[in-house]
Amino acid sequence: MIDYSVWDHIEVSDDEDDTHPNIDTPSLFRWRHQARVERMEDFQKRGEDMNKTLRECRRRLAEAQKKVQELSISTVDDAKSELSKAQAEEKKLKKEEREWERKIDEHNREEKKMPWNVDTLSKDGFSKSVVNINPDSTEETEEEKEKKHKTFVEKYEKQIKHFGMLRRWDDSQKYLSDNPHLVCEETANYLVIMCIDLEVEEKHALMGQVAHQTIVMQFILELAKSLKVDPRGCFRQFFAKIKTADQQYQEAFNDELESFKERVRGRAKIRIEKAMKEYEEEERQKRIGPGGLDPVEVYESLPAEMQKCFDDKDIQMLQEVISKMDPTEAKAHMKKCIDSGLWVPNSKTDDGEEKEEDGTYEEVKQDQEETKKE
């Protein structure tokens, strides 16, 4: 089976070239796969424990029956009393045996009703008709994977997109038969990224279609690894099975599909949030004033009276508000206004001459006093 241990180390790239091979398609199914495997293992263990208990019960029953036979022909004085106890024990164990047999039968019936999934595809008739092509077991370096992925996408991107848009099982099988080179991890990786891109672009219906084809490719790849064959040698068996699958198996496939789409939505949301944060930070950097402060943040920190002065661009109103404030507080506010660019000292007067203004608070205060003298 596929190694699902890399999901925690994966981040979907937000670069223009969003086809990095580190976006490992199988890892997107890790949480789903682990939960399923744990359920299967737990179910199997319960069955083994019940069979073990039944064997132990039958062993004790055989001993009890043997003891009853021995006491039945015994001439010892207290044999009658012991025989009564042994018969009671035999009766109790027979009841336990019937109860464990009933539980095991229920367990076996439940096992038959369990839906097929990607971990059980290689059982029964599936493994009998697969073309045995040994897969390449050579471990590739990250650099080799990246180069291989980039080369593959550059060469077959158009074909991969075409496969992603197919809807019918027969069309998908025929297209892969005509283009068997597409049955590989590189195609699956590209389809995953394509799904995320479409979700970011809010093309939800189209994302769902490509997601379906992603799951198809994923099932084929996992089937191949389970059987230890080249995926090109078993994709026909997958389609033969899926096209004739019963309702339970089809529901299992759809369940995998819905889980994957939910995962894609989560990754798209993260990408959008990251892009928004980057955009907001870029805008903030553009706003930064000469003293390194953001005018929006400074404005929001000002008292409502001072905010109204800037809203109305009313210097006289600002002077009046300053005069009523604590001098230290007023000076601190005006310094932040300068550092953020909300208030520009040394601004030009109506006649084009520069007006010297050293300290902002002092300048505003002085203007107010001069107005009073006039």
SEMI-827143 format. One record per residue (C-alpha): x, y, z; residue number from 0. Coordinates in nm, 3 decimals, always signed. Example, Ala and Ser with C-alpha at 12.3 -4.5 7.8 and 13.67 -1.06 7.14 Angstrom:
2
         u         v         w    nr
    +1.230    -0.450    +0.780     0
    +1.367    -0.106    +0.714     1
END
This chain:
374
         u         v         w    nr
    +0.000    +0.000    +0.000     0
    +0.097    +0.365    -0.029     1
    +0.297    +0.538    +0.243     2
    +0.063    +0.800    +0.389     3
    +0.312    +0.941    +0.640     4
    +0.405    +1.257    +0.452     5
    +0.080    +1.458    +0.472     6
    +0.184    +1.649    +0.786     7
    +0.488    +1.789    +0.601     8
    +0.306    +1.898    +0.287     9
    +0.209    +2.251    +0.196    10
    +0.026    +2.332    -0.125    11
    +0.239    +2.573    -0.324    12
    +0.097    +2.913    -0.412    13
    +0.353    +2.988    -0.679    14
    +0.262    +3.026    -1.045    15
    +0.409    +2.685    -1.118    16
    +0.181    +2.486    -0.893    17
    +0.284    +2.142    -1.011    18
    +0.555    +2.056    -0.761    19
    +0.587    +1.681    -0.706    20
    +0.602    +1.730    -0.329    21
    +0.226    +1.763    -0.343    22
    +0.189    +1.390    -0.291    23
    -0.156    +1.281    -0.406    24
    -0.180    +0.971    -0.184    25
    -0.122    +1.183    +0.125    26
    -0.448    +1.366    +0.062    27
    -0.622    +1.039    +0.149    28
    -0.414    +0.964    +0.457    29
    -0.665    +1.046    +0.728    30
    -0.940    +0.861    +0.543    31
    -0.722    +0.558    +0.476    32
    -0.595    +0.535    +0.835    33
    -0.946    +0.544    +0.981    34
    -1.061    +0.274    +0.741    35
    -0.761    +0.051    +0.809    36
    -0.809    +0.088    +1.185    37
    -1.175    -0.011    +1.154    38
    -1.085    -0.313    +0.943    39
    -0.813    -0.419    +1.187    40
    -1.046    -0.374    +1.484    41
    -1.318    -0.579    +1.312    42
    -1.072    -0.856    +1.230    43
    -0.937    -0.859    +1.587    44
    -1.288    -0.890    +1.729    45
    -1.347    -1.191    +1.505    46
    -1.021    -1.353    +1.611    47
    -1.097    -1.291    +1.980    48
    -1.444    -1.449    +1.948    49
    -1.305    -1.756    +1.775    50
    -1.038    -1.788    +2.042    51
    -1.299    -1.765    +2.317    52
    -1.518    -2.025    +2.141    53
    -1.225    -2.267    +2.119    54
    -1.154    -2.222    +2.489    55
    -1.523    -2.274    +2.570    56
    -1.530    -2.598    +2.368    57
    -1.213    -2.719    +2.541    58
    -1.372    -2.665    +2.883    59
    -1.696    -2.827    +2.763    60
    -1.507    -3.136    +2.650    61
    -1.345    -3.163    +2.993    62
    -1.682    -3.119    +3.165    63
    -1.842    -3.390    +2.947    64
    -1.556    -3.625    +3.021    65
    -1.597    -3.562    +3.393    66
    -1.972    -3.633    +3.372    67
    -1.903    -3.967    +3.201    68
    -1.649    -4.066    +3.467    69
    -1.877    -3.972    +3.755    70
    -2.171    -4.155    +3.599    71
    -1.996    -4.491    +3.639    72
    -1.817    -4.409    +3.963    73
    -1.899    -4.603    +4.281    74
    -1.756    -4.345    +4.519    75
    -1.999    -4.227    +4.788    76
    -1.995    -3.857    +4.700    77
    -1.998    -3.924    +4.323    78
    -2.368    -3.840    +4.300    79
    -2.314    -3.491    +4.446    80
    -2.016    -3.428    +4.221    81
    -2.210    -3.556    +3.918    82
    -2.482    -3.299    +3.979    83
    -2.226    -3.018    +3.981    84
    -2.052    -3.150    +3.669    85
    -2.382    -3.174    +3.480    86
    -2.466    -2.813    +3.577    87
    -2.126    -2.700    +3.450    88
    -2.178    -2.895    +3.126    89
    -2.515    -2.729    +3.074    90
    -2.369    -2.384    +3.137    91
    -2.082    -2.441    +2.892    92
    -2.316    -2.567    +2.620    93
    -2.518    -2.249    +2.657    94
    -2.199    -2.041    +2.629    95
    -2.093    -2.238    +2.320    96
    -2.426    -2.165    +2.149    97
    -2.399    -1.798    +2.240    98
    -2.045    -1.762    +2.098    99
    -2.145    -1.951    +1.783   100
    -2.436    -1.706    +1.739   101
    -2.202    -1.404    +1.783   102
    -1.952    -1.544    +1.532   103
    -2.228    -1.606    +1.278   104
    -2.343    -1.245    +1.318   105
    -1.984    -1.126    +1.280   106
    -1.942    -1.327    +0.959   107
    -2.268    -1.192    +0.817   108
    -2.158    -0.839    +0.901   109
    -1.827    -0.900    +0.723   110
    -2.009    -1.006    +0.406   111
    -2.216    -0.686    +0.416   112
    -1.912    -0.459    +0.454   113
    -1.864    -0.237    +0.144   114
    -1.557    -0.280    -0.072   115
    -1.298    -0.009    -0.072   116
    -0.960    +0.069    -0.218   117
    -0.790    -0.162    +0.035   118
    -0.994    -0.465    -0.066   119
    -0.995    -0.423    -0.443   120
    -0.707    -0.666    -0.488   121
    -0.896    -0.957    -0.333   122
    -1.109    -1.226    -0.498   123
    -1.120    -1.222    -0.880   124
    -0.925    -0.903    -0.913   125
    -0.585    -1.052    -0.847   126
    -0.640    -1.335    -1.097   127
    -0.658    -1.127    -1.412   128
    -0.396    -0.860    -1.365   129
    -0.111    -0.838    -1.611   130
    +0.200    -0.898    -1.406   131
    +0.433    -0.613    -1.493   132
    +0.693    -0.554    -1.225   133
    +0.698    -0.188    -1.120   134
    +1.019    +0.004    -1.097   135
    +1.130    -0.020    -0.733   136
    +1.422    +0.221    -0.767   137
    +1.398    +0.500    -0.510   138
    +1.414    +0.845    -0.668   139
    +1.565    +1.152    -0.508   140
    +1.355    +1.466    -0.459   141
    +1.547    +1.638    -0.736   142
    +1.480    +1.349    -0.974   143
    +1.111    +1.346    -0.883   144
    +1.082    +1.719    -0.943   145
    +1.256    +1.698    -1.278   146
    +1.049    +1.397    -1.383   147
    +0.726    +1.566    -1.280   148
    +0.805    +1.891    -1.458   149
    +0.906    +1.712    -1.778   150
    +0.595    +1.494    -1.771   151
    +0.356    +1.786    -1.718   152
    +0.519    +1.994    -1.989   153
    +0.477    +1.706    -2.232   154
    +0.131    +1.576    -2.139   155
    -0.051    +1.863    -1.967   156
    -0.317    +1.886    -2.239   157
    -0.388    +1.512    -2.222   158
    -0.411    +1.516    -1.843   159
    -0.663    +1.801    -1.856   160
    -0.865    +1.611    -2.115   161
    -0.879    +1.303    -1.891   162
    -0.984    +1.524    -1.599   163
    -1.289    +1.643    -1.794   164
    -1.420    +1.297    -1.891   165
    -1.742    +1.178    -1.728   166
    -1.824    +0.824    -1.844   167
    -1.641    +0.510    -1.727   168
    -1.609    +0.382    -2.084   169
    -1.463    +0.711    -2.207   170
    -1.207    +0.714    -1.927   171
    -1.103    +0.354    -1.989   172
    -1.071    +0.408    -2.364   173
    -0.867    +0.726    -2.317   174
    -0.627    +0.552    -2.080   175
    -0.605    +0.257    -2.320   176
    -0.503    +0.499    -2.593   177
    -0.270    +0.690    -2.358   178
    -0.142    +0.438    -2.100   179
    +0.147    +0.668    -2.007   180
    -0.107    +0.879    -1.815   181
    -0.161    +0.603    -1.558   182
    +0.095    +0.731    -1.308   183
    +0.154    +0.945    -0.998   184
    +0.235    +1.253    -1.207   185
    -0.116    +1.257    -1.354   186
    -0.273    +1.213    -1.013   187
    -0.062    +1.494    -0.866   188
    -0.156    +1.731    -1.145   189
    -0.526    +1.650    -1.107   190
    -0.512    +1.729    -0.735   191
    -0.360    +2.070    -0.804   192
    -0.611    +2.127    -1.081   193
    -0.894    +2.062    -0.832   194
    -0.753    +2.314    -0.586   195
    -0.704    +2.574    -0.859   196
    -1.066    +2.532    -0.975   197
    -1.198    +2.562    -0.620   198
    -0.997    +2.880    -0.565   199
    -1.151    +3.016    -0.885   200
    -1.495    +2.922    -0.745   201
    -1.560    +2.679    -1.030   202
    -1.714    +2.429    -0.790   203
    -1.899    +2.206    -1.038   204
    -1.591    +2.168    -1.255   205
    -1.381    +2.094    -0.947   206
    -1.622    +1.811    -0.861   207
    -1.580    +1.661    -1.207   208
    -1.200    +1.665    -1.195   209
    -1.211    +1.535    -0.837   210
    -1.402    +1.230    -0.965   211
    -1.125    +1.156    -1.215   212
    -0.865    +1.210    -0.942   213
    -1.026    +0.940    -0.731   214
    -1.038    +0.709    -1.033   215
    -0.664    +0.751    -1.084   216
    -0.600    +0.716    -0.711   217
    -0.790    +0.386    -0.693   218
    -0.594    +0.251    -0.989   219
    -0.260    +0.351    -0.837   220
    -0.341    +0.202    -0.498   221
    -0.467    -0.116    -0.660   222
    -0.139    -0.144    -0.851   223
    +0.069    -0.099    -0.538   224
    -0.141    -0.352    -0.350   225
    -0.083    -0.606    -0.625   226
    +0.278    -0.496    -0.676   227
    +0.229    -0.444    -1.047   228
    +0.266    -0.159    -1.289   229
    -0.058    +0.050    -1.284   230
    -0.074    +0.026    -1.663   231
    -0.133    -0.344    -1.615   232
    -0.440    -0.324    -1.392   233
    -0.645    -0.018    -1.485   234
    -0.872    -0.226    -1.712   235
    -0.954    -0.454    -1.418   236
    -1.046    -0.148    -1.211   237
    -1.295    -0.028    -1.473   238
    -1.437    -0.378    -1.515   239
    -1.502    -0.389    -1.144   240
    -1.637    -0.036    -1.097   241
    -1.878    -0.064    -1.391   242
    -2.035    -0.382    -1.248   243
    -2.006    -0.287    -0.881   244
    -2.300    -0.330    -0.646   245
    -2.458    -0.040    -0.460   246
    -2.238    -0.080    -0.154   247
    -1.918    -0.055    -0.351   248
    -2.045    +0.244    -0.549   249
    -2.138    +0.415    -0.221   250
    -1.787    +0.348    -0.091   251
    -1.638    +0.508    -0.402   252
    -1.867    +0.811    -0.367   253
    -1.777    +0.840    -0.001   254
    -1.409    +0.858    -0.094   255
    -1.493    +1.121    -0.356   256
    -1.687    +1.342    -0.112   257
    -1.410    +1.318    +0.147   258
    -1.154    +1.421    -0.112   259
    -1.361    +1.718    -0.229   260
    -1.393    +1.836    +0.130   261
    -1.016    +1.815    +0.165   262
    -0.973    +2.018    -0.153   263
    -1.210    +2.285    -0.021   264
    -1.001    +2.309    +0.293   265
    -0.676    +2.350    +0.098   266
    -0.835    +2.611    -0.130   267
    -0.960    +2.806    +0.171   268
    -0.610    +2.810    +0.319   269
    -0.465    +2.934    -0.010   270
    -0.724    +3.211    -0.041   271
    -0.669    +3.323    +0.318   272
    -0.294    +3.329    +0.262   273
    -0.333    +3.533    -0.058   274
    -0.561    +3.781    +0.119   275
    -0.313    +3.825    +0.403   276
    -0.031    +3.884    +0.156   277
    -0.241    +4.139    -0.035   278
    -0.339    +4.320    +0.286   279
    +0.023    +4.330    +0.397   280
    +0.132    +4.472    +0.058   281
    -0.134    +4.742    +0.084   282
    -0.029    +4.815    +0.439   283
    +0.334    +4.857    +0.335   284
    +0.226    +5.104    +0.067   285
    +0.043    +5.310    +0.331   286
    +0.326    +5.319    +0.585   287
    +0.412    +5.676    +0.683   288
    +0.755    +5.840    +0.729   289
    +0.774    +5.719    +1.089   290
    +0.691    +5.358    +1.005   291
    +0.329    +5.362    +1.123   292
    +0.016    +5.259    +0.932   293
    -0.222    +5.557    +0.893   294
    -0.526    +5.327    +0.904   295
    -0.417    +5.177    +1.235   296
    -0.331    +5.519    +1.377   297
    -0.662    +5.668    +1.264   298
    -0.853    +5.384    +1.432   299
    -0.661    +5.444    +1.755   300
    -0.755    +5.814    +1.771   301
    -1.042    +5.948    +1.983   302
    -1.366    +5.990    +1.788   303
    -1.337    +6.371    +1.810   304
    -0.997    +6.366    +1.638   305
    -1.119    +6.117    +1.376   306
    -1.396    +6.361    +1.282   307
    -1.140    +6.638    +1.235   308
    -0.950    +6.427    +0.982   309
    -1.273    +6.313    +0.817   310
    -1.379    +6.679    +0.767   311
    -1.020    +6.800    +0.706   312
    -1.097    +7.076    +0.956   313
    -0.777    +7.218    +1.113   314
    -0.963    +7.463    +1.337   315
    -1.176    +7.181    +1.476   316
    -0.855    +6.984    +1.538   317
    -0.710    +7.280    +1.728   318
    -1.015    +7.299    +1.948   319
    -1.007    +6.925    +2.022   320
    -0.634    +6.945    +2.106   321
    -0.689    +7.233    +2.346   322
    -0.934    +7.026    +2.551   323
    -0.706    +6.723    +2.578   324
    -0.432    +6.645    +2.825   325
    -0.113    +6.796    +2.672   326
    +0.085    +6.470    +2.701   327
    -0.194    +6.267    +2.542   328
    -0.245    +6.526    +2.267   329
    +0.124    +6.534    +2.186   330
    +0.139    +6.152    +2.167   331
    -0.158    +6.140    +1.931   332
    -0.018    +6.409    +1.702   333
    +0.323    +6.240    +1.690   334
    +0.157    +5.919    +1.571   335
    -0.032    +6.120    +1.312   336
    +0.298    +6.256    +1.174   337
    +0.474    +5.918    +1.181   338
    +0.187    +5.766    +0.987   339
    +0.149    +6.052    +0.740   340
    -0.199    +6.152    +0.859   341
    -0.061    +6.496    +0.951   342
    +0.209    +6.647    +0.730   343
    +0.431    +6.908    +0.898   344
    +0.613    +7.173    +0.693   345
    +0.321    +7.171    +0.447   346
    +0.291    +7.450    +0.193   347
    +0.065    +7.749    +0.253   348
    -0.171    +7.898    -0.001   349
    +0.103    +8.129    -0.138   350
    +0.333    +7.834    -0.205   351
    +0.579    +7.903    +0.081   352
    +0.673    +7.632    +0.323   353
    +0.552    +7.676    +0.677   354
    +0.802    +7.562    +0.943   355
    +0.639    +7.337    +1.201   356
    +0.872    +7.174    +1.450   357
    +0.652    +6.996    +1.698   358
    +0.309    +6.904    +1.584   359
    +0.129    +6.949    +1.911   360
    +0.310    +7.277    +1.978   361
    +0.233    +7.401    +1.623   362
    -0.138    +7.325    +1.652   363
    -0.150    +7.479    +1.996   364
    +0.031    +7.789    +1.873   365
    -0.206    +7.830    +1.577   366
    -0.497    +7.818    +1.816   367
    -0.349    +8.086    +2.044   368
    -0.282    +8.316    +1.745   369
    -0.640    +8.273    +1.631   370
    -0.764    +8.380    +1.975   371
    -0.545    +8.698    +1.969   372
    -0.689    +8.808    +1.638   373
END
